[in-house]
Amino acid sequence: MLLEFIATAALSLNQWPQFRGPKADGHVTAKNVPAEWSDTKNVAWKVPLPGLGWSSPVLGDGKIYLTTAVKQGNGLSLRAMALDSTTGKPVWDREIRAVEKAPSIHVKNSHASPTPILHDNSVFVHFGTLGTARLSAKDGSIEWLCNELVYPPLHGSGGSPVLHDGKLVIVCDGSKEPFVAALDAATGKVAWKTLRSVAAKISHSFVTPTVAVVDGQAQVMAPGPDHFAAYDLATGKELWKVLAPGWSVVPQPTISHGLVIYNHDYDNPELIAVKLGGKGDVTDSHIAWRLKKGAPSTPSPLLVGDELYFISDKGIASCVDVKTGERHWMERIDGNYSASPLLVNGNILFLNEDGGASWVKPGKSFQIVGKNKVPGRTLASPAFEDTTMYLRTDEHLYKFAAK
C-alpha cells in the first residue's frame, strides 16, 4: 500500500505556514531555537494583541499572521492581522466580519481559534460558521469571503482547515446535521459538502482533519461524532469509517506506518489506531490497537520515529510504540494542557495553559531536561523560524531569540 502524509507548505526554516508547522506534524525544522525563555529572558520583542484568539501564529516572508476577535459592545469584530517579524510592528489589520451578537463559547475557547494557512502569497482565515476568507498576504485585502458553511455551533469553533490540491477542507460538526466540506481555494466556492453518515446522540466536534494519500488517492481523515470517516478529497464521498462512541473530538489525526491514530471522545478520550486501505465499515477488521490511559482530549499527539508522544489535558504525558500501542512510560507534568507538543532542537516541548513549559528528552525512558515560564494563559501552539520562537498568550505575542 502506498501511503504518503500530506503537507502543503514549503520547508524553509523561515516558514511556519499552518497549524503544527510545515508538515502539520509538530516537527520544528528551525535550528538553535532558545531553550530558555521567560518574560525577560531571550525576549526579542513583546507586543500586546487586541481582542482574544487561540489560533496559532503562522509566518513567512518576514511577517507573522494572526486572527483575533475584538469585542464591540455585545458583538465582535473578527479580524486578521500581520506583524513585521523583525520589529513586531503592525503591517496591516483587516476586519473580516462584524458580528452584532457574539455566540456563546466554551470557557477554554475563543471566537478566533482556528489557525490560518499561509500559501501562495495568500492567507486563508477561518472563523467557523462565522465565515472563511482568503486574503492577500501583502496587504490583507480580501480576495474572497465565504459565508456558506453555516451550522449551529456548540461552544464555538476550534478546528483549523487544511489545504491540499486546491481544496480547503473544513470539518463542520455543529449541534445538528454535522458535515465535512471543501472550498475551492481559488474562488471560495463550495466544492463539496458531505453530511456525516452516522446519526450521533451528541454531534458537535472541533477537529482539524488530516489529508493522506493512500494507493494514489488523497483521503481526508476526519474523526467526528460517534465515528471516524475518511473521504475522497476530490469528491467528498465517504470511503470508509470506524464506529466508536464519542463527541467533541479535537486532536488532529496522526499518520504513520500504514495507520491513522486518532481520538474519538472528549470526556472519555481513547486513542485508536486503524489500518489504512479499507472500504466501508472497517470497525471489526482494521483496528490495530486502542489505548485509554493518558489519552488526550485536546492536544494532538506527536510522532518521533517509532514513538508516539502525547499528553492528556490534565498533564499525564505518555510515550508508546506507534505500531503496537505498547507503552514505554507515563508520567505527570505540571499543569493542564491544550497546546499540542512539538519537537524542537531535538527535545519535546510541552506547553501548559498557564505559561509553563517542560522540555522532555525523546526516548523510551522519561527525562525532563528544562522548564520555562511566562505570565498569562497559553492555549495556542507556538510558531517557529530559524533561531526564533513566537509564543501567543491571552494578551501578548512574544518573540524569543537567543542573544
KEKE-3310 file (N, C-alpha, C; in steps of 0.2 Angstrom, whole numbers, plus 5000, padded with zeros to 4 digits):
npx = (5004:5003:5007:5006:5010:5002:5008:5006:5015:5030:5047:5055:5066:5062:5048:5032:5018:5006:4994:5003:5015:5027:5025:5013:5015:5020:5034:5049:5059:5067:5083:5093:5084:5079:5081:5079:5068:5058:5048:5057:5069:5079:5070:5066:5056:5040:5023:5007:4992:4976:4960:4955:4961:4964:4970:4985:5000:5005:5018:5029:5040:5044:5034:5021:5006:4990:4974:4960:4947:4939:4930:4915:4904:4890:4894:4906:4922:4928:4945:4959:4977:4993:5010:5026:5040:5053:5052:5040:5030:5014:5009:4997:4980:4965:4947:4937:4924:4910:4901:4885:4880:4888:4891:4889:4902:4914:4922:4936:4938:4939:4933:4941:4949:4953:4968:4976:4981:4995:4999:5005:5006:4995:4983:4973:4959:4949:4934:4925:4908:4905:4912:4924:4939:4950:4964:4975:4992:5001:4994:4982:4970:4954:4952:4942:4927:4918:4903:4895:4896:4887:4881:4874:4884:4891:4898:4906:4919:4933:4942:4955:4957:4963:4974:4975:4979:4972:4960:4952:4949:4937:4930:4914:4906:4892:4879:4868:4865:4879:4893:4906:4916:4923:4931:4934:4950:4954:4943:4933:4921:4910:4916:4912:4901:4898:4887:4888:4888:4883:4871:4873:4871:4876:4882:4892:4909:4927:4937:4953:4956:4966:4975:4979:4988:4983:4986:4987:4977:4970:4965:4953:4955:4944:4939:4924:4908:4903:4910:4923:4928:4934:4936:4935:4946:4944:4930:4922:4916:4911:4923:4927:4924:4925:4916:4914:4909:4907:4911:4914:4927:4944:4959:4971:4972:4985:4997:5005:5016:5007:4995:4981:4980:4969:4959:4943:4934:4930:4926:4929:4943:4951:4964:4964:4971:4970:4971:4975:4967:4956:4938:4921:4913:4925:4926:4927:4937:4949:4955:4970:4976:4971:4970:4967:4972:4979:4976:4974:4962:4962:4976:4986:4993:5011:5023:5038:5050:5048:5040:5026:5021:5011:5000:4988:4974:4975:4988:4995:5008:5014:5023:5022:5024:5021:5017:5011:5005:5010:5015:5029:5032:5023:5020:5017:5016:5018:5003:4988:4983:4982:4988:4997:5010:5027:5042:5057:5073:5078:5072:5056:5043:5032:5019:5010:4993:4995:5006:5017:5031:5038:5053:5056:5066:5066:5063:5063:5063:5059:5063:5065:5072:5072:5064:5052:5044:5031:5021:5002:4989:4991:4986:4987:4997:5015:5024:5038:5053:5070:5081:5072:5057:5039:5027:5011:5001:4986:4986:4997:5010:5025:5042:5055:5072:5088:5102)
npy = (4994:5011:5025:5041:5055:5071:5087:5104:5114:5125:5120:5129:5136:5148:5148:5145:5139:5134:5126:5117:5117:5116:5103:5100:5092:5094:5095:5104:5113:5123:5129:5130:5136:5146:5138:5142:5154:5168:5180:5190:5185:5181:5188:5195:5204:5210:5211:5219:5211:5214:5211:5193:5178:5161:5155:5148:5157:5160:5161:5169:5175:5186:5191:5189:5181:5182:5178:5186:5191:5205:5213:5222:5231:5222:5214:5207:5211:5202:5198:5199:5200:5206:5206:5213:5203:5206:5217:5217:5226:5232:5227:5226:5227:5219:5219:5205:5202:5209:5205:5206:5201:5191:5174:5161:5153:5140:5140:5138:5141:5152:5166:5166:5154:5144:5140:5151:5148:5150:5152:5152:5167:5171:5172:5161:5162:5157:5157:5147:5144:5157:5162:5161:5166:5172:5181:5194:5191:5202:5214:5212:5213:5207:5193:5183:5179:5168:5163:5152:5140:5136:5132:5126:5130:5123:5128:5136:5137:5127:5119:5119:5123:5113:5112:5106:5101:5112:5113:5118:5111:5108:5104:5103:5101:5104:5107:5101:5091:5088:5090:5088:5098:5105:5119:5128:5133:5144:5151:5151:5145:5132:5116:5103:5096:5085:5076:5070:5052:5045:5045:5053:5054:5065:5078:5087:5093:5097:5096:5096:5091:5078:5075:5062:5052:5037:5023:5031:5039:5054:5056:5062:5063:5062:5063:5061:5064:5050:5042:5038:5045:5043:5052:5055:5066:5073:5072:5071:5060:5047:5035:5025:5020:5020:5014:5021:5027:5044:5061:5079:5079:5084:5083:5082:5070:5057:5051:5036:5022:5015:5017:5026:5037:5042:5052:5048:5054:5067:5067:5054:5051:5041:5034:5027:5016:5013:5003:5008:5009:5002:4998:5004:5000:4997:4993:4981:4975:4982:4989:4992:4994:5000:5013:5019:5025:5040:5046:5060:5074:5086:5091:5088:5072:5068:5062:5054:5046:5029:5031:5037:5052:5060:5070:5071:5082:5085:5084:5072:5064:5053:5040:5029:5014:5017:5007:4997:5001:4999:5004:5014:5024:5033:5048:5062:5079:5096:5106:5110:5106:5112:5116:5109:5096:5099:5095:5101:5107:5094:5090:5088:5099:5103:5113:5121:5127:5139:5146:5139:5128:5113:5104:5089:5075:5065:5047:5030:5031:5042:5059:5075:5089:5103:5118:5132:5148:5159:5174:5174:5166:5152:5144:5142:5134:5136:5145:5145:5151:5151:5150:5156:5158:5161:5165:5165:5173:5176:5189:5195:5194:5185:5186:5176:5175:5168:5177)
npz = (5000:4995:5004:5009:5019:5019:5016:5014:5013:5011:5015:5021:5033:5038:5038:5043:5040:5044:5055:5067:5060:5045:5040:5046:5057:5069:5070:5071:5060:5061:5068:5082:5091:5105:5121:5133:5141:5146:5154:5153:5149:5134:5126:5111:5107:5113:5111:5113:5110:5101:5107:5108:5104:5100:5090:5082:5078:5061:5049:5037:5024:5031:5039:5052:5055:5061:5069:5077:5089:5093:5105:5103:5110:5112:5103:5090:5082:5070:5065:5055:5055:5052:5057:5057:5057:5062:5070:5076:5074:5068:5051:5043:5047:5047:5046:5045:5047:5055:5069:5076:5088:5099:5098:5110:5119:5124:5139:5138:5125:5110:5100:5089:5086:5076:5066:5054:5037:5027:5010:4994:4993:4999:5013:5022:5032:5045:5053:5059:5059:5056:5046:5032:5024:5010:5010:5004:5007:5007:5009:5016:5009:5005:4996:4993:5001:5011:5016:5017:5024:5035:5051:5066:5079:5094:5109:5101:5088:5083:5076:5064:5046:5032:5018:5002:4986:4980:4987:5001:5016:5028:5044:5049:5062:5070:5082:5075:5061:5056:5046:5033:5023:5008:5001:4986:4984:4976:4972:4983:4982:4987:4985:4988:4999:5012:5022:5038:5040:5051:5063:5077:5095:5102:5093:5090:5086:5086:5077:5068:5052:5044:5029:5018:5006:5000:4992:4980:4981:4987:5003:5015:5032:5045:5061:5070:5077:5086:5077:5065:5049:5033:5018:5000:4994:4982:4978:4990:4994:5006:5011:5020:5037:5055:5068:5084:5100:5104:5106:5103:5098:5096:5094:5080:5068:5067:5055:5052:5048:5040:5047:5054:5068:5080:5091:5099:5108:5120:5133:5138:5133:5121:5112:5095:5084:5067:5053:5037:5020:5019:5015:5016:5032:5043:5056:5063:5057:5055:5066:5074:5087:5103:5116:5132:5144:5149:5137:5126:5127:5120:5116:5101:5096:5095:5084:5084:5076:5079:5090:5099:5106:5118:5128:5141:5144:5158:5161:5160:5153:5140:5132:5118:5108:5091:5082:5089:5101:5113:5129:5134:5144:5156:5164:5175:5171:5176:5177:5166:5149:5133:5121:5108:5109:5103:5093:5096:5093:5095:5107:5116:5117:5129:5132:5145:5150:5157:5155:5158:5153:5149:5145:5137:5135:5120:5120:5126:5140:5153:5154:5160:5154:5155:5160:5158:5160:5157:5160:5160:5150:5140:5127:5114:5101:5099:5086:5074:5067:5059:5073:5081:5091:5092:5103:5109:5120:5131:5130:5124:5111:5110:5104:5105:5105:5104:5112)
capx = (5000:5007:5005:5010:5007:5002:5009:5005:5019:5037:5051:5060:5067:5058:5041:5028:5013:4999:4994:5008:5021:5027:5021:5007:5016:5024:5042:5051:5065:5071:5088:5095:5079:5081:5078:5077:5065:5054:5045:5063:5075:5079:5064:5067:5051:5034:5018:5001:4987:4969:4955:4957:4961:4968:4974:4992:5003:5009:5023:5033:5041:5045:5028:5018:4999:4986:4967:4958:4941:4939:4924:4912:4898:4888:4896:4913:4925:4933:4950:4966:4982:5000:5015:5033:5043:5059:5050:5033:5025:5009:5009:4991:4975:4959:4941:4934:4917:4907:4895:4881:4879:4893:4888:4892:4908:4917:4927:4943:4938:4939:4930:4946:4953:4956:4974:4976:4985:4999:5000:5005:5005:4988:4982:4967:4957:4943:4931:4920:4902:4905:4915:4931:4941:4956:4967:4982:4997:5004:4991:4976:4964:4950:4951:4936:4924:4913:4898:4890:4896:4883:4879:4874:4890:4890:4904:4911:4923:4940:4946:4958:4956:4969:4974:4978:4976:4967:4954:4952:4945:4934:4925:4908:4902:4889:4874:4863:4867:4886:4896:4913:4916:4929:4930:4939:4954:4955:4937:4929:4915:4909:4917:4908:4898:4895:4884:4890:4884:4881:4867:4875:4867:4879:4885:4897:4916:4931:4943:4957:4957:4972:4975:4985:4987:4983:4986:4987:4970:4970:4959:4953:4954:4940:4935:4918:4903:4902:4913:4929:4927:4939:4933:4939:4947:4941:4923:4919:4912:4914:4926:4927:4923:4925:4911:4916:4905:4911:4909:4918:4934:4948:4966:4972:4974:4992:4998:5012:5016:5001:4990:4979:4979:4965:4955:4936:4929:4932:4925:4932:4947:4954:4967:4963:4975:4967:4975:4973:4966:4949:4932:4915:4913:4930:4927:4929:4943:4955:4958:4976:4976:4967:4973:4963:4976:4983:4974:4972:4956:4963:4982:4987:4999:5017:5026:5045:5052:5043:5037:5021:5021:5005:4999:4981:4973:4977:4995:4998:5012:5015:5026:5020:5026:5016:5015:5008:5002:5014:5018:5036:5032:5018:5022:5013:5019:5014:4998:4983:4986:4978:4993:5000:5018:5031:5049:5061:5080:5079:5068:5049:5041:5025:5017:5003:4988:4996:5013:5023:5034:5043:5056:5057:5070:5063:5066:5059:5063:5056:5068:5064:5078:5072:5057:5051:5038:5029:5014:4997:4986:4994:4982:4989:5004:5019:5027:5045:5058:5076:5083:5066:5050:5034:5023:5005:4997:4979:4987:5003:5014:5032:5047:5060:5078:5094:5106)
capy = (5000:5017:5029:5047:5060:5077:5094:5109:5120:5125:5118:5134:5137:5154:5147:5141:5141:5131:5123:5112:5118:5115:5097:5099:5086:5096:5095:5111:5112:5129:5127:5135:5140:5146:5133:5145:5160:5170:5187:5195:5181:5180:5192:5200:5209:5208:5216:5217:5209:5216:5205:5187:5172:5155:5152:5149:5161:5157:5166:5168:5181:5192:5193:5185:5182:5180:5181:5188:5193:5211:5215:5229:5231:5215:5210:5206:5212:5196:5202:5196:5205:5204:5210:5213:5198:5209:5223:5216:5232:5230:5229:5228:5224:5219:5216:5201:5202:5212:5201:5210:5197:5186:5167:5158:5148:5136:5145:5137:5143:5159:5166:5165:5148:5140:5143:5152:5145:5154:5148:5156:5174:5172:5169:5158:5163:5153:5158:5143:5146:5165:5164:5159:5171:5172:5187:5195:5191:5208:5220:5210:5214:5201:5190:5181:5178:5163:5163:5147:5134:5138:5126:5128:5128:5122:5130:5140:5133:5126:5115:5123:5120:5110:5114:5102:5100:5117:5112:5120:5106:5111:5100:5107:5097:5108:5103:5097:5089:5089:5089:5090:5102:5108:5125:5129:5138:5149:5155:5151:5142:5126:5111:5098:5096:5079:5075:5064:5046:5042:5050:5053:5057:5072:5078:5093:5091:5103:5093:5098:5085:5077:5073:5057:5048:5030:5020:5036:5043:5059:5055:5067:5059:5067:5060:5065:5061:5043:5038:5041:5044:5045:5055:5056:5073:5076:5072:5071:5053:5043:5029:5020:5023:5016:5016:5022:5032:5049:5068:5085:5077:5089:5082:5081:5063:5056:5046:5033:5015:5012:5018:5033:5036:5047:5051:5048:5056:5072:5066:5048:5050:5035:5034:5021:5015:5010:5002:5012:5005:4998:5001:5003:4999:4993:4993:4974:4972:4986:4992:4989:4995:5005:5015:5024:5029:5046:5049:5067:5076:5092:5092:5082:5068:5070:5056:5055:5039:5024:5033:5042:5056:5064:5072:5072:5089:5086:5084:5065:5063:5046:5038:5022:5012:5019:5002:4992:5005:4997:5010:5014:5027:5038:5052:5068:5085:5101:5110:5107:5106:5112:5117:5102:5096:5100:5093:5107:5106:5088:5089:5089:5105:5103:5120:5121:5133:5144:5149:5134:5124:5107:5101:5081:5071:5059:5041:5025:5032:5049:5063:5082:5092:5110:5121:5139:5151:5166:5176:5174:5160:5149:5138:5141:5131:5142:5145:5145:5151:5149:5153:5160:5156:5165:5162:5169:5172:5179:5197:5197:5189:5186:5184:5174:5173:5168:5183)
capz = (5000:4995:5009:5010:5023:5015:5019:5008:5014:5010:5021:5023:5040:5040:5036:5048:5037:5046:5062:5069:5056:5038:5038:5051:5061:5076:5070:5070:5057:5063:5072:5088:5095:5113:5125:5140:5140:5152:5152:5152:5146:5127:5123:5106:5107:5116:5109:5115:5105:5103:5107:5111:5099:5102:5084:5082:5073:5056:5047:5031:5021:5036:5043:5056:5053:5067:5069:5084:5090:5097:5107:5101:5113:5113:5097:5089:5076:5068:5062:5054:5056:5050:5060:5055:5062:5065:5075:5080:5072:5063:5044:5041:5052:5042:5049:5040:5048:5061:5072:5081:5095:5100:5100:5116:5118:5129:5143:5135:5118:5108:5093:5084:5087:5070:5064:5047:5032:5023:5004:4988:4994:5002:5020:5022:5039:5046:5060:5060:5055:5055:5039:5029:5019:5008:5010:5001:5012:5006:5012:5019:5005:5004:4989:4993:5008:5010:5022:5015:5028:5041:5055:5073:5084:5101:5112:5096:5083:5085:5071:5058:5040:5029:5011:4998:4979:4978:4991:5008:5019:5034:5047:5052:5066:5074:5086:5071:5054:5055:5039:5031:5017:5004:4997:4980:4987:4971:4972:4989:4981:4990:4980:4990:5006:5014:5028:5042:5039:5057:5067:5084:5100:5103:5086:5089:5087:5084:5074:5062:5048:5041:5022:5017:5000:5001:4985:4975:4982:4993:5008:5021:5039:5049:5066:5071:5082:5086:5071:5061:5042:5028:5012:4994:4993:4975:4978:4996:4995:5011:5008:5025:5043:5061:5073:5091:5103:5107:5104:5105:5096:5095:5091:5073:5067:5065:5050:5052:5047:5037:5052:5056:5075:5082:5097:5097:5113:5124:5141:5140:5127:5119:5105:5091:5078:5062:5047:5031:5014:5020:5012:5020:5039:5045:5063:5065:5053:5053:5072:5076:5094:5107:5122:5135:5149:5147:5130:5126:5124:5116:5112:5096:5098:5092:5082:5083:5074:5080:5096:5099:5112:5119:5134:5142:5146:5165:5162:5160:5147:5138:5126:5116:5102:5087:5078:5093:5106:5119:5132:5136:5150:5158:5169:5176:5171:5180:5173:5162:5143:5127:5116:5105:5109:5097:5093:5095:5095:5097:5113:5115:5121:5132:5135:5148:5149:5162:5153:5160:5148:5151:5139:5138:5130:5117:5121:5130:5147:5154:5157:5159:5153:5156:5161:5157:5162:5155:5163:5155:5148:5134:5124:5107:5100:5096:5079:5074:5061:5061:5079:5084:5093:5093:5108:5110:5126:5130:5129:5120:5107:5111:5100:5109:5101:5108:5111)
cpx = (5004:5004:5009:5006:5007:5004:5009:5011:5026:5041:5056:5060:5063:5051:5038:5021:5006:5000:4999:5014:5021:5024:5015:5009:5020:5031:5044:5058:5070:5077:5090:5090:5080:5077:5076:5074:5060:5051:5051:5069:5074:5073:5067:5062:5045:5029:5012:4996:4980:4965:4958:4956:4966:4971:4981:4994:5005:5013:5027:5034:5042:5039:5025:5010:4995:4979:4965:4951:4940:4932:4921:4905:4896:4891:4904:4915:4930:4938:4956:4971:4989:5005:5022:5037:5050:5057:5044:5028:5020:5010:5002:4986:4968:4953:4938:4926:4915:4901:4892:4881:4884:4890:4892:4897:4910:4922:4934:4943:4939:4935:4935:4951:4956:4962:4974:4981:4989:5001:5000:5003:4998:4988:4975:4965:4950:4940:4925:4914:4901:4909:4922:4933:4948:4959:4974:4987:5001:5001:4984:4970:4961:4949:4945:4933:4918:4909:4893:4891:4893:4880:4878:4879:4888:4897:4909:4914:4930:4945:4949:4957:4963:4968:4978:4975:4971:4961:4956:4947:4943:4929:4920:4904:4898:4884:4869:4867:4874:4888:4903:4912:4923:4927:4936:4943:4955:4949:4933:4923:4915:4910:4913:4906:4895:4893:4887:4885:4881:4877:4869:4871:4869:4883:4890:4904:4920:4938:4947:4958:4964:4971:4981:4983:4988:4981:4984:4981:4971:4964:4959:4951:4951:4937:4929:4914:4902:4905:4919:4927:4932:4935:4937:4939:4944:4934:4919:4915:4916:4917:4926:4926:4924:4920:4914:4913:4910:4909:4915:4926:4938:4955:4966:4975:4982:4992:5005:5011:5010:4995:4988:4977:4975:4962:4948:4931:4933:4932:4929:4937:4950:4957:4966:4967:4971:4971:4971:4971:4960:4944:4926:4916:4919:4931:4929:4935:4949:4958:4964:4977:4972:4970:4969:4968:4980:4981:4972:4965:4957:4970:4983:4993:5005:5021:5034:5048:5046:5039:5032:5020:5014:5004:4991:4980:4975:4984:4998:5002:5014:5019:5025:5023:5020:5013:5010:5004:5005:5017:5025:5036:5025:5019:5018:5018:5015:5009:4993:4985:4981:4982:4996:5008:5021:5039:5053:5068:5081:5075:5060:5047:5033:5023:5010:4999:4990:5004:5019:5025:5038:5046:5058:5061:5067:5067:5061:5060:5062:5062:5066:5071:5078:5065:5058:5045:5037:5022:5009:4994:4989:4990:4984:4996:5008:5021:5034:5048:5065:5079:5078:5060:5045:5029:5017:5002:4990:4980:4992:5006:5021:5036:5053:5066:5084:5099:5113)
cpy = (5006:5022:5035:5052:5067:5083:5098:5114:5120:5123:5123:5135:5144:5154:5142:5142:5138:5128:5117:5112:5116:5108:5095:5093:5088:5096:5102:5110:5118:5126:5132:5139:5140:5141:5136:5152:5161:5177:5192:5191:5180:5183:5197:5206:5206:5213:5214:5216:5212:5210:5199:5182:5167:5152:5153:5154:5157:5163:5164:5175:5187:5194:5187:5186:5179:5182:5182:5190:5199:5212:5222:5229:5224:5211:5209:5209:5206:5199:5197:5201:5202:5209:5208:5208:5201:5213:5221:5221:5229:5232:5230:5224:5225:5216:5212:5201:5205:5208:5205:5207:5191:5179:5165:5153:5145:5141:5144:5140:5150:5160:5167:5160:5144:5144:5145:5148:5150:5150:5153:5163:5176:5169:5167:5159:5160:5155:5154:5145:5153:5167:5162:5164:5169:5179:5188:5195:5198:5213:5218:5211:5207:5199:5187:5179:5173:5162:5157:5141:5136:5132:5129:5126:5127:5124:5134:5135:5133:5123:5120:5119:5117:5111:5109:5101:5106:5117:5114:5116:5108:5106:5104:5103:5101:5103:5099:5096:5091:5087:5090:5093:5104:5114:5125:5135:5144:5154:5156:5148:5135:5120:5105:5099:5089:5078:5069:5058:5043:5047:5049:5057:5064:5073:5084:5090:5097:5101:5096:5091:5084:5074:5068:5054:5041:5027:5025:5040:5047:5058:5060:5062:5064:5063:5064:5062:5054:5039:5042:5040:5046:5047:5056:5064:5076:5076:5072:5065:5050:5037:5024:5024:5017:5019:5016:5028:5038:5056:5073:5083:5083:5088:5080:5074:5062:5050:5043:5025:5012:5013:5025:5032:5043:5046:5052:5051:5061:5069:5059:5047:5043:5036:5027:5022:5011:5009:5005:5007:5001:5002:4999:5003:4994:4992:4986:4972:4976:4990:4988:4989:5000:5007:5020:5028:5034:5049:5056:5069:5082:5092:5086:5079:5070:5063:5058:5048:5034:5025:5038:5045:5060:5065:5074:5080:5090:5085:5077:5064:5056:5046:5031:5021:5013:5013:4997:4995:5003:5003:5009:5018:5031:5042:5059:5074:5091:5104:5106:5109:5107:5113:5110:5102:5096:5097:5099:5106:5099:5086:5090:5094:5104:5110:5119:5127:5139:5147:5145:5130:5119:5105:5093:5078:5065:5052:5036:5026:5040:5053:5071:5085:5100:5112:5129:5141:5158:5168:5175:5167:5158:5143:5137:5138:5136:5140:5147:5147:5151:5154:5157:5156:5161:5162:5167:5167:5175:5186:5199:5191:5191:5183:5182:5172:5173:5174:5181)
cpz = (5000:5000:5010:5014:5019:5019:5013:5008:5012:5016:5023:5031:5043:5038:5041:5046:5039:5053:5062:5063:5049:5036:5042:5055:5068:5076:5067:5067:5058:5068:5077:5091:5102:5117:5132:5138:5146:5149:5151:5149:5138:5123:5118:5106:5110:5114:5111:5109:5106:5103:5110:5105:5102:5095:5085:5077:5067:5053:5041:5028:5025:5040:5047:5056:5059:5066:5076:5083:5095:5099:5105:5104:5115:5107:5096:5082:5075:5063:5060:5053:5054:5054:5057:5060:5065:5070:5079:5078:5067:5056:5041:5047:5048:5046:5043:5041:5055:5063:5077:5088:5095:5102:5106:5114:5124:5133:5141:5128:5117:5102:5088:5085:5082:5068:5056:5043:5028:5016:4998:4988:4996:5009:5020:5030:5039:5053:5061:5056:5053:5049:5038:5024:5016:5007:5006:5007:5012:5010:5015:5016:5005:4997:4988:5000:5007:5017:5021:5020:5035:5044:5062:5078:5091:5105:5107:5092:5085:5080:5066:5052:5037:5022:5007:4991:4977:4982:4998:5012:5026:5037:5051:5056:5071:5078:5082:5064:5053:5048:5038:5024:5014:5000:4991:4983:4982:4971:4978:4988:4985:4984:4982:4998:5008:5021:5032:5041:5045:5061:5075:5089:5102:5097:5085:5090:5084:5081:5069:5058:5046:5034:5021:5010:5001:4994:4980:4976:4988:4997:5014:5027:5044:5055:5068:5076:5081:5080:5069:5054:5038:5021:5006:4994:4987:4975:4984:4998:5001:5009:5013:5031:5049:5066:5080:5094:5105:5103:5106:5103:5094:5091:5084:5073:5065:5060:5051:5051:5045:5042:5052:5064:5077:5089:5095:5102:5117:5131:5143:5134:5127:5112:5102:5085:5073:5055:5041:5025:5014:5015:5016:5028:5041:5052:5066:5062:5053:5060:5074:5084:5097:5114:5125:5140:5147:5140:5131:5123:5119:5112:5107:5098:5093:5090:5081:5082:5075:5087:5095:5106:5113:5126:5135:5144:5153:5166:5162:5153:5146:5132:5124:5110:5097:5083:5083:5099:5113:5122:5135:5143:5150:5164:5169:5175:5173:5175:5169:5155:5137:5121:5114:5106:5103:5098:5091:5097:5097:5103:5112:5120:5123:5135:5138:5147:5153:5161:5155:5154:5151:5144:5141:5133:5127:5119:5125:5137:5148:5157:5155:5159:5154:5157:5160:5159:5159:5159:5157:5154:5141:5132:5117:5106:5097:5089:5079:5067:5064:5067:5083:5086:5094:5097:5109:5117:5125:5129:5125:5115:5108:5105:5104:5104:5105:5107:5112)
residu = (MET:LEU:LEU:GLU:PHE:ILE:ALA:THR:ALA:ALA:LEU:SER:LEU:ASN:GLN:TRP:PRO:GLN:PHE:ARG:GLY:PRO:LYS:ALA:ASP:GLY:HIS:VAL:THR:ALA:LYS:ASN:VAL:PRO:ALA:GLU:TRP:SER:ASP:THR:LYS:ASN:VAL:ALA:TRP:LYS:VAL:PRO:LEU:PRO:GLY:LEU:GLY:TRP:SER:SER:PRO:VAL:LEU:GLY:ASP:GLY:LYS:ILE:TYR:LEU:THR:THR:ALA:VAL:LYS:GLN:GLY:ASN:GLY:LEU:SER:LEU:ARG:ALA:MET:ALA:LEU:ASP:SER:THR:THR:GLY:LYS:PRO:VAL:TRP:ASP:ARG:GLU:ILE:ARG:ALA:VAL:GLU:LYS:ALA:PRO:SER:ILE:HIS:VAL:LYS:ASN:SER:HIS:ALA:SER:PRO:THR:PRO:ILE:LEU:HIS:ASP:ASN:SER:VAL:PHE:VAL:HIS:PHE:GLY:THR:LEU:GLY:THR:ALA:ARG:LEU:SER:ALA:LYS:ASP:GLY:SER:ILE:GLU:TRP:LEU:CYS:ASN:GLU:LEU:VAL:TYR:PRO:PRO:LEU:HIS:GLY:SER:GLY:GLY:SER:PRO:VAL:LEU:HIS:ASP:GLY:LYS:LEU:VAL:ILE:VAL:CYS:ASP:GLY:SER:LYS:GLU:PRO:PHE:VAL:ALA:ALA:LEU:ASP:ALA:ALA:THR:GLY:LYS:VAL:ALA:TRP:LYS:THR:LEU:ARG:SER:VAL:ALA:ALA:LYS:ILE:SER:HIS:SER:PHE:VAL:THR:PRO:THR:VAL:ALA:VAL:VAL:ASP:GLY:GLN:ALA:GLN:VAL:MET:ALA:PRO:GLY:PRO:ASP:HIS:PHE:ALA:ALA:TYR:ASP:LEU:ALA:THR:GLY:LYS:GLU:LEU:TRP:LYS:VAL:LEU:ALA:PRO:GLY:TRP:SER:VAL:VAL:PRO:GLN:PRO:THR:ILE:SER:HIS:GLY:LEU:VAL:ILE:TYR:ASN:HIS:ASP:TYR:ASP:ASN:PRO:GLU:LEU:ILE:ALA:VAL:LYS:LEU:GLY:GLY:LYS:GLY:ASP:VAL:THR:ASP:SER:HIS:ILE:ALA:TRP:ARG:LEU:LYS:LYS:GLY:ALA:PRO:SER:THR:PRO:SER:PRO:LEU:LEU:VAL:GLY:ASP:GLU:LEU:TYR:PHE:ILE:SER:ASP:LYS:GLY:ILE:ALA:SER:CYS:VAL:ASP:VAL:LYS:THR:GLY:GLU:ARG:HIS:TRP:MET:GLU:ARG:ILE:ASP:GLY:ASN:TYR:SER:ALA:SER:PRO:LEU:LEU:VAL:ASN:GLY:ASN:ILE:LEU:PHE:LEU:ASN:GLU:ASP:GLY:GLY:ALA:SER:TRP:VAL:LYS:PRO:GLY:LYS:SER:PHE:GLN:ILE:VAL:GLY:LYS:ASN:LYS:VAL:PRO:GLY:ARG:THR:LEU:ALA:SER:PRO:ALA:PHE:GLU:ASP:THR:THR:MET:TYR:LEU:ARG:THR:ASP:GLU:HIS:LEU:TYR:LYS:PHE:ALA:ALA:LYS)
# end
